[in-house]
Amino acid sequence: MHRRSIFCILFSVCCSLCQSAPVFKVIPLGVEGGNDESNLSAFALGVHGTDAYVCLDAGTLFYGINKATKAKLFKGTAFEVLRNNLKGYLISHPHLDHVAGLILNSPDDSSKRIYGLPFCLKVLQEEYFNWRSWPNFGDAGEKPLLNKYQYTTLSTDEEIPLAQTSMFVKAFALSHSHPYQSTAFLIRHGENYLLYLGDTGADSVEKSDKLYKLWQAVSPLVAAGKLKAIFIEVSFSNAQPDQLLFGHLTPRLLMEEMRILSHLAGGLEGLPVVITHVKPIANRQEIRRELREANDLQLKLIFAKQAKLLEF
């Protein structure tokens, strides 16, 4: 075999390996919704080859970091990871099960940014970091300002860089029990994307088009193989009545939404979909069974576990 042929084969193999190598790493610090304060929504997102992370929501923080450190997913102590490796917080909405860890750990945290849509940052400023509920560690709101956290307002019209990382973010508004809101974050590194949704109701229940607009925006990325994973909640089983969902999804409603995205993208086979925010009162095994039985789209369903590394 000629040297040129051997070189071409090796080059092709290397390119194939590079294309299949994971880009994103996600360390779940908390994965549930509800009353287990040790395991509430929080996901540390980073890029392979770096030790810089952003936290997608922050319901559980130090407990999750400590558990992940013991699992050797982080280097150093939990305090070091909190202060040095977490470069910012992307908060989908200000419900306590998504912000409690951020608030409680703020005295020991280092200076960094909190990213959110205006409605979310307004509640953090006025209801939490206000000297009545908690000292004001922010750079706006009730004085005196401790200026530890810099509020960074996101817009649904533009993508912005995430400070001290190689990632960028664009926000999308979600409906979380109309008229209340939540947020989806589309994270980009190079030509690779990851989509994280905070709590959300289905368009059919919320009488909204928020999810449809999101699916329209990301469907070209799915079709091009650039969207590496979707993180989305399923809080209840199908037994939960629509009028008692309060802005959450069931397996039936998730699959309805995925079929809309599939139609727009030309298929979703093999797309990783990470299930989050299952409430402790819900029947987890029933939810898994219902999702798997309804998975005619051949999604790669992943059930997030605290301190278990995910790579995409």
C-alpha positions, -999 to 999 in steps of 0.1 A, spaced: 0 0 0 13 34 -10 23 59 18 -2 84 4 -30 58 8 -20 50 43 -19 87 52 -54 92 38 -67 63 58 -51 75 90 -63 111 84 -99 98 78 -98 78 110 -85 108 130 -112 130 116 -139 104 125 -126 102 160 -125 140 164 -160 143 151 -173 117 176 -153 130 206 -175 147 233 -175 185 234 -196 192 264 -193 178 299 -222 182 324 -220 174 361 -254 172 377 -253 188 411 -290 183 416 -316 168 393 -350 168 410 -379 191 416 -398 193 448 -390 188 485 -356 171 485 -334 201 493 -302 180 487 -310 172 451 -326 202 434 -321 215 398 -284 225 392 -261 214 364 -225 224 360 -217 227 323 -182 229 309 -162 221 278 -138 192 276 -102 203 281 -111 231 306 -120 234 343 -144 263 338 -181 257 343 -213 277 343 -241 265 365 -275 259 349 -298 268 377 -286 265 413 -312 248 435 -286 225 452 -250 237 451 -225 229 478 -240 195 486 -239 185 449 -204 199 444 -192 179 474 -208 147 462 -193 152 427 -159 159 443 -160 127 462 -168 110 428 -137 126 414 -156 146 389 -139 178 402 -104 185 414 -99 201 447 -122 207 476 -159 217 473 -151 252 485 -124 255 458 -147 243 431 -174 267 442 -151 297 442 -127 289 414 -144 266 388 -179 279 387 -177 310 366 -213 321 366 -250 311 371 -276 309 344 -310 310 363 -340 300 344 -366 313 369 -365 324 405 -384 296 422 -366 284 453 -359 250 440 -338 267 413 -320 293 434 -317 282 470 -282 269 466 -270 301 450 -285 322 478 -273 301 507 -238 297 494 -234 334 485 -214 343 516 -186 318 507 -188 323 469 -164 344 448 -173 373 425 -191 362 393 -220 369 371 -257 359 374 -273 356 340 -311 358 335 -340 374 317 -352 407 333 -382 390 351 -358 366 369 -332 391 379 -359 415 392 -371 388 417 -335 380 428 -329 417 435 -362 426 451 -372 394 469 -340 376 479 -309 398 479 -327 427 496 -313 427 532 -347 415 545 -345 379 531 -307 378 527 -278 403 525 -275 420 491 -246 403 474 -256 419 441 -245 450 423 -281 465 421 -311 468 444 -313 476 481 -282 494 494 -256 489 506 -244 468 477 -219 441 484 -211 438 446 -201 401 447 -225 392 419 -229 411 387 -264 409 372 -261 403 335 -294 408 317 -301 384 288 -321 392 257 -340 368 235 -327 387 205 -289 381 209 -262 357 219 -236 368 244 -204 353 257 -202 336 291 -174 354 310 -143 334 317 -154 305 295 -153 296 258 -191 294 257 -219 317 245 -256 318 254 -289 328 239 -321 329 260 -356 319 250 -387 327 271 -408 298 283 -443 297 299 -443 282 334 -480 283 345 -492 313 326 -486 342 331 -454 332 349 -422 327 330 -391 305 328 -362 304 304 -344 281 280 -307 285 274 -290 276 241 -253 272 249 -228 273 221 -191 263 219 -177 266 184 -203 250 161 -217 228 189 -248 235 209 -265 223 241 -301 232 250 -312 235 286 -349 242 295 -360 254 330 -394 244 341 -419 246 313 -455 238 305 -466 224 271 -479 249 246 -512 230 244 -518 234 282 -503 269 286 -521 283 255 -488 295 244 -464 294 214 -432 297 235 -420 261 229 -430 262 192 -408 293 187 -379 275 205 -383 244 183 -383 266 152 -350 282 163 -332 250 171 -346 227 144 -319 237 119 -292 228 145 -308 194 150 -310 188 113 -273 197 109 -262 175 138 -250 205 158 -274 202 188 -257 177 211 -284 173 237 -316 187 251 -322 189 289 -359 191 296 -381 184 326 -408 158 331 -422 165 366 -452 141 367 -465 109 352 -494 109 328 -518 104 357 -514 140 367 -544 161 354 -536 190 331 -552 215 356 -528 203 383 -495 205 363 -488 242 372 -464 247 343 -448 213 341 -446 184 316 -457 147 316 -443 120 293 -473 124 270 -468 162 268 -431 159 263 -435 135 234 -462 158 219 -436 186 219 -408 163 206 -430 153 177 -434 190 167 -396 194 169 -391 162 149 -415 175 122 -395 208 119 -361 191 120 -369 161 98 -364 136 126 -348 132 160 -335 96 160 -306 93 184 -308 128 198 -299 127 235 -328 140 256 -319 143 293 -349 141 316 -348 165 346 -369 178 375 -388 146 383 -406 154 415 -401 130 445 -438 125 449 -440 113 413 -436 76 404 -402 76 388 -405 41 374 -439 49 359 -425 80 343 -396 60 328 -420 33 315 -443 59 299 -415 77 282 -400 46 268 -433 32 256 -441 65 238 -406 69 223 -415 62 187 -391 90 176 -361 69 188 -348 96 211 -318 87 232 -335 91 266 -312 98 295 -323 101 331 -301 125 349 -285 114 382 -268 135 408 -229 134 405 -230 112 374 -210 127 345 -228 133 312 -208 139 280 -220 151 246 
